[in-house]
Amino acid sequence: MRRRTEILVLLICLVIVTTSFASTVTYDHRAIVIDGKRRVLISGSIHYPRSTPEMWPDLIQKSKDGGLDVIETYVFWNLHEPVRNQYNFEGRNDLVKFVKLVAEAGLYVHLRIGPYVCAEWNYGGFPLWLHFIPGIKFRTDNEPFKAEMQRFTAKIVEMMKQEKLYASQGGPIILSQIENEYGNIDSAYGAAAKPYIKWAAGMAISLDTGVPWVMCQQSDAPDPIINTCNGFYCDQFTPNSNKKPKMWTENWSGWFLSFGGTVPYRPVEDLAFAVARFFQRGGTFQNYYMYHGGTNFDRTTGGPFIATSYDYDAPIDEYGQVRQPKWGHLRDVHKAIKLCEEALIATDPKISSLGPNLEAAVYKTGSGGCSAFLANIDTKSDATVNFNGNSYHLPAWSVSILPDCKNVVLNTAKVNSMSVIPSFIHESLNKNADSTDSIGSGWSWINEPVGISKASAFNKLGLLEQINTTADKSDYLWYSLSMNIKGDEPFLQDGSQTVLHVESLGHGLHAFINGKLTGSRTGNSDNAKVKVDIPITVVPGKNTIDLLSLTVGLQNYGAFFDLSGAGITGPVKLNGLSNGSSIDLSSQQWTYQVGLKEEDSGLPSGSSSEWVSQPALPKNQPLIWYKTNFDAPTGNDPVALDFMGMGKGEAWINGQSIGRYWPAYIASNSGCTDSCDYRGPYSANKCRKNCGKPSQQLYHVPRSWLKPSGNILVLFEEMGGDPTQLAFATRKMGSLCSHVSDSHPLPMDMWGLDSKTRRASNPTLSLSCPSPNQVISSIKFASFGTPLGTCGSFSHGRCSSAKAHSIVQKVCVGSTSCSIDVSTKTLGDPCKGVKKSLAVEVSCA
């Protein structure tokens, strides 16, 4: 009896434990309400398939350390259901594991089911088989589409419920999203758009998740769905009901990279300004898109022409390392906002003008608490304002945060966080290669046949659209035509020369005449279409035209994006050079082959028996497979492959695709600047770097994919390159820097000190090596006065303290971290009456 009583008590305890953590999540006009309390929530996007399960815990912890409360992710339908009713939730697709890891870290989840996601993801996240369902029309009031959308959405919701992952069940999911940015394009769908959105909202609510649903960029989102804002700035956004909170689901922390494009970045001063302005003007939920961007492994990129790197200039970079000063400055912004939380959730802001382009917002609690935000939205001029009897200096395009309506804890334009310049240390892929002869000895190869080589090839009159033909099973589709040329044909009378004219919907093509490459052309991210005239040589008798059409990720955005075609739709003509004669080949009987022969033979895993290594390694040859074995770089630092010297293709390591590579696509020489002024509205093209260089040269290789030795690298090279030039690039920390003025706010951690101590304290420059087993080994630069430049290019100004370098060296060298008061008392006064700052650059070892 006693044993049964003990078991009964244990079961009761278990029931209490498993149910006591269940939360009630609702909302009112001010905020998301969790267990009856309004919350100020900072969120960040991490897409689980753009990193690896081995990376997830560290990414989540760094997000938490950076001040996040919520992790936001899309759900990628085409990953999870690549074949209708056949599901994949393993490895990088293990959504449940990812959500549980977020919960273990004590963070919430916003699950954006969509199931349209955009996200620069292939086909917007839709599986290609959806396109072939009879009568279907995407994202409109169409019964076949709605049936499939509801089936998948319900599948995901049921999975989450089974694992008790909704907050109403004690799990971390506090929000879900249905549809995605439909309001941007819904006018194109006419009268069918509104009933579709009403249906989607009703369908989502009917799934009974116990948490609120949102629709982003949907001003007519039906109640109780919360409509939210996406953009670089959302401070002016107003929800469609005074009963809904002001939420920002995508604050774009940078922008995506396209093959052929320069590299975009967003200054942290502007990003911090946007965040502070949003909370100043009544916002209570803000999400960074992206907080960690990651990598587009395999063939997951959309676009078309989206690069393999999805770094996004996010606070945590593609390799999983914190990007400084962006991560650190935003962490301080989050701390400052959280110091104001009690006032922010108590009431609406009272906003007043302090002058032209100058604004104050005050929040007061019922118990006398007060927090304020002071903004200068002028794009050029600093200002001094009077607020509550005190004077405050406001740099242009900045916000000062005053948690007590008196003292400034942070100004968004004054970065108190250190900067880090990463470096990549290169080493040969084949470490024993010490001569020209031995370099190629580690490689083997297989030539991919030109033209038709598979039994599955088929004939068809006319030119076929590519996506409908391949169903995206491969990037490649062969169009092949054999023709007999009579010796008296007019276009043979001018030295057997003619011009092959080809028009394609994109995204690129290679033309082979009688087995020889005669010309290539690719589109770009602005215009995927291709039109090319290629001088060719034909001969009397049989001639073969083989056109290899290729895609570089399928369209992911826009009204009716799913109908965007690809491939050679014509016309295809032979135009004579001398007498204007022309033959239209478009309606001839063409032979088609989906994909490459060797794609089906196990080559990506390296397991084929066809590999050869003699007589000599072919280089700069199109349509060739390469394989080599290698040992992993030592240590635990992140690893990339440097593809300089290669053209375009795809790479696999131990059978896993690291994605498409394309170092031969060089960015424009124009549009970049040495520095980008953070002041003024940001746009995707405002701040660019890497002009005249490959859009992407380095390609992330997850450490978890590597073994200490015996790794296999397989490449498919489409255009021609030299694989012996491939090298590992191990990501290291190059330099640490910080630049703090004597007018900077005190460090955030000093806010809790008493007012007397704070008044006696000075701004502080702090540096810390990223690894606990490292110490500061040298001082590369130190100047107190009016130093110029940025991290990596500091220089002395007209005024510089003679003893700054020795003081910094004494305090910092040999220590893991150091802090120095930025004051004349500590560093001397080289120029009285001048505002001064301390700039330092160090190395760690």
GISUL-V518613 format. One record per run of one state. SS is the DSSP state (~ for helix, > for strand, _ for the rest). FROM is the first residue (numbers start at 1). TO is the last residue. Records with the same first field share a line. If there is no record, write none. Layout:
SS = FROM-TO + FROM-TO
This chain:
_ = 1-1 + 21-24 + 28-31 + 35-36 + 40-40 + 47-47 + 51-52 + 66-69 + 75-76 + 81-82 + 84-85 + 87-90 + 94-94 + 105-107 + 115-120 + 126-127 + 133-142 + 163-165 + 170-172 + 179-181 + 185-185 + 190-191 + 207-211 + 217-225 + 232-246 + 253-257 + 259-262 + 265-267 + 281-284 + 293-294 + 296-300 + 302-305 + 307-308 + 310-315 + 317-321 + 323-325 + 340-340 + 345-349 + 356-357 + 365-369 + 377-382 + 388-389 + 395-397 + 403-409 + 412-418 + 429-435 + 448-457 + 462-465 + 471-475 + 486-489 + 493-496 + 505-507 + 514-515 + 523-529 + 538-540 + 551-560 + 564-571 + 577-581 + 585-588 + 595-596 + 601-602 + 606-611 + 613-623 + 631-638 + 643-648 + 654-655 + 662-665 + 667-687 + 690-693 + 695-697 + 702-702 + 706-710 + 718-722 + 726-726 + 742-747 + 751-754 + 760-763 + 769-775 + 786-787 + 789-794 + 796-799 + 801-803 + 813-816 + 822-823 + 828-836 + 845-845
~ = 2-20 + 48-50 + 53-65 + 77-80 + 91-93 + 95-104 + 122-125 + 128-132 + 143-162 + 167-169 + 182-184 + 186-189 + 192-206 + 268-280 + 326-339 + 341-344 + 436-442 + 466-470 + 490-492 + 561-563 + 597-600 + 603-605 + 703-705 + 723-725 + 748-750 + 755-759 + 804-812 + 824-827
> = 25-27 + 32-34 + 37-39 + 41-46 + 70-74 + 83-83 + 86-86 + 108-114 + 121-121 + 166-166 + 173-178 + 212-216 + 226-231 + 247-252 + 258-258 + 263-264 + 285-292 + 295-295 + 301-301 + 306-306 + 309-309 + 316-316 + 322-322 + 350-355 + 358-364 + 370-376 + 383-387 + 390-394 + 398-402 + 410-411 + 419-428 + 443-447 + 458-461 + 476-485 + 497-504 + 508-513 + 516-522 + 530-537 + 541-550 + 572-576 + 582-584 + 589-594 + 612-612 + 624-630 + 639-642 + 649-653 + 656-661 + 666-666 + 688-689 + 694-694 + 698-701 + 711-717 + 727-741 + 764-768 + 776-785 + 788-788 + 795-795 + 800-800 + 817-821 + 837-844
